[in-house]
Amino acid sequence: MILKTALFTTLLASLASVSCAKDKEQEKAEAAAKARAQKEKALLTARAASGYGDWVEADFPFFSTVLDARELGEGWPKNNLTPRGIVLNLGGNTWACFDTDLLRMALIWQGEEGQPPMTQNALSTGSYHLAGQKTKDGQEDLVKPIGKPWVANGIYPGWQVGNKAELKDPRSPSNSPEEVGRGPLDETHGRFIGIELSDPGPVLKYVVGGVELKEWITSRRSGNQTQVERHFYVPAHDQPLTLVAGSGRESMLFASVQGNGSVQHSDQDGTNFVTLPASQSPVKLLVRSYLGAKMTVNEMTPKGTPDVTFAIPKATRWTEAVTTSGKVDPSTKDAYAIEDIPLPNPNPWKRNVRVADLAFLDDQGNAAAVTMDGDVWLVSGLKDDLKTVTWKRYASGLHEPMSLVVRKGELFVFDRNGIWKLRDTNGDKVADQYEMFCDLFGQTAETREFPNSMKLAPDGSFVISKGGQEGTTYGKHNGTVIRISPDGRSFEVLGHGLRQPFIGVHPKTGLVTASDQQGNYVPSTPLQIIKDDQFYGHLPTIAPKEKYPAAIADPLTWIPHPVNASAVTQTWLVDAKMGTLNDEMIHIGYNRPELFRVLMNDRSPKPQAAVVPFTQDLDFSPLNGAVNPADGQFYVTGFQIWGTTAKRISGLARIHYTGGRRVLLTGLVPMDKGVLLRFNEALDPKSATDPASYSVERWNYKRTFDYGSPHLKLDGSPGQEWMVPSSAYLSKDGKSVFVGIPDMKPVMQMRTGWGIKGSEGLEAHNNAYYTPYELTKFEPEKEGFEPLTVDLTPRKAVMVEAAKPTVEEGFKLYQMIGCMACHSTDGSVVGKVGPSWKGLFGSDRMLKDGNKALADEAYLRESILNPSAKVVKGFEKFDAGMPIYAGILNDSQIESLVLYIKTLK
């Protein structure tokens, strides 16, 4: 009896556990459904308010996307995920997704009336109407088809050589064996060539077994049945070729051949195959799928019912152009003027224009611009007074591209599919050939494996960078910088272990640089030299902590996160007409729109550099820049999507050197007795030789699994060490200053600031940030100074009383240190990666581990100093993370933030 009671008790406990688990799963599903509904409502509201049309344009024949068809249900191929998908508009709200890696028709489906063909949760689609809308990392919330599936294929090649086909993936596995984003097939098996836009509709071109095939797809309605027809032109082939046509629970497939040859139709476990025997002459193959209920052969062509052929969007001819005028102020007295060039908004197509990059086609002011939403525009009139700038649409359908380059007049665009070469073969200034120049590298469906940037190298090769945040699986080339050969047929990895690298390439020396962003194991913002396939420090959040590699390449310099929270590309101003800036590297800051000058230091064996702020006057988030050969000026462009303080969604501007004067730092060398500063103009001796005109501090970082790093003194305690200059000396030509500083040592981060004047009274106030790996010996006469002995007598620091904490100071900090990019103050969370601050103070917070915490003052202070201590449920998958502010913000600043948050009731 005791045994039966114990068993009964155990059974009840087990049932209760199962019930509890089911309740939790149901609660999780309901919460997810509620979140999706809120998101969809927000998107609909934003669409109505934006004035823009749909992201999927009804009159363009294709678009590119990831497509997740893994949850179609029983009887459908498993794991049907397409990282590189071309979705064809077949008309009649019928859609087909072609996998360019496996040359397979991943899915054919019927859309729902009044709905887009797929969910709008990609980065581009989700933010198209709702600026700032982000995606979660990983592969759990991907784009899914909306509607009824008709035909599908699993993860295997769509065409295979031989009489039989194997339903397995022949590609080498990724670092995670289950990852399907393994890149293209081996070229001996097949290769995607591109898309040709012609009057019948888009034509897919690819090679199978050494033979170039062409495929185009049409659809029509016959009676109550929809028919999808895949047309193939197959040249002479000396071996059998087998098409894996796919499976469908409510469709029937028929195949016929025109010309010499025959067709064999078979199926295996519900998957249809069509085999073409070897043929000495070309063959035309037609594979027709009847969509709907199963039919008999006699029902194939219903009598008395006219066929309706759906109109497929043909090759688009954008004939209209949009003209804008740049804003040039000839009366400006500043040496460098920022001149805004309005984008083509509004436009006849109600298209949102979010420009990511600009490349010049010639020396006549003509350029091409690419947008995040897959459009390419031709732009003319970028010179002189910018009075007439003309925009004309050139191409569309690309997959979240953010960079393009011009090589010998030819246009190349980098997107998730690979590098496209766009051609206009009939001279109407609209691309009709989309050639896949290179897709040899892997691409997963990971939401953060962005096609970040592409630059042209002096030898004609291309250098690209790919996003490295991974939330589900390990891909082959996530977080890498890659060199593509000039012919596009091979590649090599230049560097790996990068979180979100954005690159620069010197147009003459070929030096490759890359920025990265603070994150797990990346303590602050680094600026790197990329070479020799070195490891640069980033490991994704899914990586085991104990597997951290020991050998990490040091950056050219670290940049403090509060100074440059989100670093992007670099551009060398070679062949520019930018005054003192000529031949310098310009580094672009995204989060707080800013341009930085990078001053290289080759005085020691290990490369070093100093980063100096140049301008914060852009009102959009810059992403890329280019020197215009027509006027020698620097043009920058970009768009807002990640965390940024920018006021505008997108913009284009010219940084114009007017010939005016500005006192600028031109060189910085950390030395054994202090810091050598060189300027472009003679300095005022009084201010230049006053050691009180300079401020210096230093600190270290620490690489850990936590997001970012506190600032650490050299003894390991939190904070920064102030270094009081003892002396300052002016060179014989009046353009250099040596600042004597006691106790100089190599350290991860130094800042030197100055507040001086030029010899004619021009103010010069700025800071330089650098990493002194090695200290050069100071020899006064060799550096252009009179013979001297550097005075290193310690001077007493002037203590500044800490400011009293105020709500106003808290609001200012909210804007300046990046809080506003991640946390709203109005209760909204759409487009944010952190909880809203509205109503935060005094509330109960549900944490990711299931516990609750009261958001009192202690909770707020801890969250600022150590954000990973208590992560709010629902935000753990946003691995944008929050920086550690220990040692960065002082007590007064932290209290000001707490005071501000408390006001947001």
NUZA-838412 format. One record per residue (C-alpha): residue in one letter; x, y, z. Coordinates in steps of 0.05 Angstrom, whole numbers, plus 5000, padded with zeros to 4 digits. Layout:
// NUZA-838412
AXYZ/...
END
This chain:
// NUZA-838412
M500050005000/I505850475017/L509050314950/K502650454912/T501851114948/A508951314932/L507951124859/F501451514857/T504752114889/T510452084839/L505552024781/L501652634806/A508153024812/S510152814742/L503353014714/A503753674751/S510753794723/V508353654652/S502254094663/C506754644690/A511354584630/K505454614583/D502755224619/K509555564613/E509955384539/Q502855644528/E504556284567/K510856374525/A506956264460/E501456754482/A506757274500/A510157184433/A503557244396/K501857874435/A508658174419/R507758004345/A500858324345/Q503558954377/K509258974327/E504558884268/K500059434294/A505959904302/L508259744232/L501359864202/T500860534238/A507860724215/R506360534143/A500260984142/A504161554171/S510461484128/G507261604060/Y511561054030/G508960473989/D509959744004/W517059484011/V515358943960/E513859333897/A508259013856/D511259243790/F518258963799/P519558233781/F523658003840/F526458153908/S531657813953/T530657544023/V531956994073/L525956524072/D524356064130/A519755494107/R521755024163/E514855014195/L510254834137/G507754224173/E507453474163/G508953214094/W513453794074/P521053784069/K524453894135/N529454444151/N527454844089/L531255484102/T534055934047/P539456434068/R540256683997/G533456723963/I530957063900/V523357123904/L520057173836/N513357513828/L509357033783/G503157463781/G496357293811/N499457343880/T503656713866/W510956713888/A517056273878/C523456283919/F529856063883/D535755863926/T541956123891/D546655683932/L543355013918/L540155203851/R533554943878/M526455213878/A525755253954/L518355423954/I512455613909/W506555903947/Q499956273939/G499756923978/E494057164022/E489457703996/G491458384023/Q497958134055/P505258174034/P508157524009/M512457444072/T512957694143/Q516058384152/N521158214205/A527658274167/L531958874184/S530259234119/T522859084117/G521659184191/S524959874192/Y522460104124/H516360464152/L518460454225/A525460754231/G529860424282/Q526159764284/K531359224297/T531858474292/K533657974346/D540157594336/G539956864316/Q535456484269/E529156414311/D525257004283/L526456984208/V522357184148/K516856674134/P512156594074/I504956834083/G499856414047/K498955704023/P505055284002/W504454893937/V511254613920/A517554563962/N524454263963/G529054074020/I536454224030/Y539453893969/P541354123898/G535654283852/W539454013792/Q544153423794/V548553063743/G546452343727/N540051933722/K538551973795/A538552513848/E540552463921/L536552843972/K542453064014/D547053674018/P553753543985/R557154184010/S562354174064/P559254304133/S559754954170/N562855024239/S555954804264/P554054174224/E546654344227/E547755024194/V544855034123/G548255684103/R554355344075/G555355764013/P554655543940/L555554853910/D562354653886/E563254933816/T564054233786/H556854113807/G553554783792/R554055543797/F549056113797/I550556613741/G545257143751/I538657443729/E536957733662/L530958203658/S527358103592/D520358203566/P517857503584/G520157643655/P526357503696/V530856953669/L535056553719/K541756333691/Y546055803723/V551055253705/V549754513719/G555053993701/G558654493657/V552454683618/E549155383624/L541655333634/K536455873629/E529955843669/W523856293670/I517256173706/T510156363688/S503456233720/R496356213696/R489456003718/S485655453681/G478755373709/N479455333784/Q486655103780/T492955523783/Q498655273739/V505855453750/E510255313690/R517855263696/H521055353628/F528255123616/Y532955213558/V538354673563/P544054673513/A547154043486/H549653613544/D553752973542/Q551152683608/P544152603638/L541553183681/T536253093735/L531653643761/V528953563831/A522253893818/G519853843890/S513953573929/G507053833943/R501153533980/E495953873937/S499353943870/M500853503810/L506853553765/F507453413690/A513653493646/S514653533571/V520553653526/Q521354013459/G526853843411/N531253233409/G531152813472/S526152533520/V524052623592/Q523452123649/H518752303706/S519351953773/D518252073846/Q521351853912/D517651933977/G513152453946/T518852843914/N518452923838/F524452843792/V525252993718/T531252693681/L533852923614/P538152413579/A544552643545/S543053033481/Q547353293424/S542653873411/P539054383455/V532854183493/K526954593518/L523854303580/L517054503609/V515254283680/R508054463697/S505354423768/Y497854423777/L496454743844/G490454533884/A486653883894/K489353253861/M486853173790/T486152623739/V489452693671/N482652843639/E481853443685/M488353763665/T485054223614/P477754373633/K473454483572/G469455113562/T473755513612/P478556033584/D485656033610/V488056673644/T495556813639/F497757243697/A501857863680/I508857793708/P512358453722/K517058543664/A523758893660/T522259553694/R523560193656/W524160763705/T523861353658/E522561903708/A527962283746/V527862693810/T531763333817/T534263633882/S538764233898/G544564233947/K544964754001/V551365153990/D552965774031/P558566163994/S559166654053/T561466134103/K567966314138/D569565624165/A575165244132/Y570564634123/A563264714106/I558064164109/E553464234049/D547063824050/I544663473986/P537263293993/L535162583975/P529762423922/N524062433972/P518462453952/N518962063887/P513961773836/W514661073865/K513361263938/R519960933953/N523661044018/V530761244000/R535661034055/V542461134023/A548060694050/D553760834002/L555961263943/A561061113889/F563361583834/L562861343762/D567461863730/D570562553740/Q564362923716/G560262893780/N556462253763/A555561723817/A551561123838/A548161053905/V545560423939/T540160373991/M538959884048/D532459674014/G536059393952/D535459983904/V540960303863/W540361023838/L544461403787/V546162103812/S548862673769/G550663393783/L555163263843/K559963833831/D560664583833/D554564923866/L550364283870/K544564673841/T541864113798/V542763413826/T538862893787/W536862213814/K534561633770/R532960923790/Y537660403761/A536559733796/S532659403852/G531358733885/L537958663923/H538558383994/E540158924046/P546359204010/M550559724045/S556359833997/L558059893924/V564360043884/V566160253813/R571859903777/K573660163708/G566660423698/E563259783720/L558659763780/F559059243835/V554359173895/F555358743957/D549158443989/R547457804028/N547157413962/G554357603944/I557558113899/W553258313840/K555758623776/L550259063747/R550059193673/D545759613626/T546259263559/N541259683519/G543460373540/D537060603574/K540560733641/V536860163675/A540459523695/D537958913657/Q543558423675/Y544658233747/E550957813744/M553357433805/F560657633806/C562457243869/D558556853921/L563856353940/F563856534014/G558656264063/Q552456644084/T547756414138/A540656654154/E543356964219/T539957644225/R546557994243/E550957704187/F550458364150/P554158514085/N557559084121/S562359394071/M566359304007/K572359693982/L576559653919/A583959493926/P589459763880/D590359093845/G582959063825/S581058573880/F575258703927/V575558704003/I569058564040/S567058514113/K561458094143/G557758154209/G560057684263/Q554557664316/E551856944319/G545956754362/T544156044338/T549755704299/Y556855814276/G557555994203/K563555924157/H565256664148/N561457064200/G565657634228/T570957614174/V574558074126/I575457744059/R579357903996/I575957713930/S580557603870/P579958093812/D576257573770/G571557373827/R573456643823/S577256563888/F577856883957/E582156894019/V580457074091/L584557664115/G582057674187/H576857354233/G573857434302/L570558104288/R563858314315/Q561358814263/P567359024221/F567059614173/I573159704130/G577660184093/V582860044039/H588460524020/P587560633944/K595160623931/T598460183984/G592659703994/L593059744070/V586659434098/T583659724162/A577359564200/S573559844258/D569559414305/Q564659534360/Q564659434435/G561558774455/N562958114489/Y570558044493/V571358724457/P572459224514/S571859864473/T572060104401/P578159854364/L581260084298/Q584959494267/I589959344213/I587358704180/K592358204154/D594857484158/D588157184178/Q589357414250/F584157334305/Y581458004328/G578157824394/H570657744385/L567057114404/P559457064397/T555056994458/I553756254440/A561156094447/P563455714510/K567256184556/E572955684566/K574655664491/Y577356364486/P583556374442/A589956654471/A592956994411/I589257644396/A591658174347/D592558854380/P588759434347/L592260024315/T588960414371/W583260364419/I577860904420/P573761034483/H566660774475/P563361424498/V567461794444/N565861314386/A560460834407/S559060544339/A564860564290/V564060444216/T568260544153/Q574760894137/T576561304075/W583361554053/L583162254024/V588062083968/D587762543907/A583263003947/K583063763950/M581663804025/G587464234049/T590863964111/L586563334107/N589563104041/D592162384044/E589462274114/M584861724137/I577861934157/H574361474205/I566761514209/G562661484274/Y555461244268/N551961264336/R553461994347/P554362254276/E561662454273/L567862454229/F574762314259/R581662424231/V586561854240/L593862074246/M598561494232/N604961424273/D610461024240/R615961224289/S616060534324/P616259824297/K609059704319/P604060134281/Q600460644322/A595461204309/A591761774342/V584361904331/V582162634332/P574862874327/F573763304265/T566363484262/Q559863304298/D555563744254/L552263204211/D544763104225/F544462404196/S548361774213/P554161704164/L556161014141/N560761114081/G564761654048/A568261773981/V572762293948/N569462593886/P574462633828/A570363203798/D571763693855/G576563333902/Q571663413961/F569462884011/Y562262634006/V558962234062/T552361864064/G548561394110/F541961214142/Q539061104211/I537160414233/W541360214294/G542160624356/T543761344338/T542662054360/A541562284289/K535462714273/R534462484201/I533261794173/S538261864117/G542562384084/L548062584035/A552963154047/R559263454018/I564863644065/H567464244027/Y574364544038/T573265294028/G580565504033/G579565804101/R584065694161/R583565224220/V588965014268/L589364264264/L593663724296/T597663364242/G601562874283/L602162574353/V607962144379/P607961864450/M615061904477/D619061704538/K618562394569/G611762624544/V607762734480/L609963074416/L604363464381/R605163754311/F600364264280/N599164544211/E600065274232/A604765674278/L602265724349/D601566274400/P607866184444/K604366394508/S598665884506/A602865344472/T608265344526/D603565364585/P602964644613/A596164834640/S593764864567/Y594064104564/S590363534599/V592462814597/E589562174625/R590561424616/W587060774632/N586760034613/Y581159574591/K579858844605/R577358324557/T571857904589/F565457544570/D561658154595/Y559558674545/G565059204542/S569659384600/P570359884656/H575960384654/L581560124698/K587460484729/L594260164720/D593559834789/G586959504766/S582259944806/P576360274769/G577460964739/Q582461374699/E589261644720/W590162394710/M597162574687/V599063284702/P603863584650/S610163874680/S612464304621/A611164494549/Y616164714495/L615165034427/S619264824366/K623565304327/D618365354271/G612865474321/K608664884295/S610364334345/V609664274420/F612963764466/V608863664529/G613163394586/I609362864626/P612362464684/D611661714689/M610161554616/K608560814606/P605360374552/V597860324566/M591560124528/Q588560824525/M591061534531/R587662194519/T591262854508/G587263484504/W589364194487/G586464894491/I591265364455/K591365884400/G594665984333/S599766534324/E594266984296/G589166834351/L585366244320/E582665794375/A584965074376/H581264614425/N580963854416/N582863174442/A586762594413/Y585761864433/Y591261354423/T594560714448/P601960804463/Y604660094455/E611860354450/L614961014472/T619861354424/K625961704454/F625262454453/E631362794422/P629763544420/E634363774364/K632363204317/E625063394328/G626264124311/F627064414381/E632664814413/P637264404458/L633464294523/T632663854583/V625363664594/D622863894662/L618963304693/T618063614761/P611163394784/R605963944785/K600063954831/A593463784798/V588064324800/M582163994833/V575364144802/E569464054849/A564663534823/A558263824795/K551963744837/P547463194810/T541463484772/V535663224729/E538063684674/E544963364675/G541762674673/F537762864611/K544063124578/L547762474594/Y541762074567/Q542862414500/M550462434498/I552861744522/G548161324479/C542461174527/M537161464481/A539160984425/C536860374466/H531860634518/S525661044504/T522561534553/D515361454528/G513960724542/S515260474472/V519959884459/V519159814384/G525859974353/K529459944420/V534059404448/G532959584521/P526959694566/S523560374566/W525360844623/K518161084629/G515260834694/L521660444708/F523260724777/G519360354832/S516759814785/D517659054792/R522158784738/M521458074713/L528457814699/K530857314647/D532156794701/G524856824725/N526257234788/K523557924803/A527258554824/L524759234850/A527459804807/D529660244865/E535760704866/A540460134882/Y537759734823/L538760324776/R545960444800/E547659704792/S544659684722/I548960274701/L555460004731/N554359264715/P548659174664/S549258414659/A547658324734/K540158344722/V537558294651/V530158414640/K526257844609/G524957944535/F531358334523/E536457774532/K536557614457/F538458324438/D545958224440/A547258954423/G548458944498/M549659524546/P556459804561/I559459764631/Y560060474658/A564260314720/G570260774719/I567161174662/L561661574695/N563161904762/D558561874822/S555362544806/Q553762334735/I550661674758/E546362034809/S544162524754/L541861944711/V538061644770/L534662314784/Y532562364711/I529761664709/K525761794772/T522162374737/L519561914682/K513261674718/
END
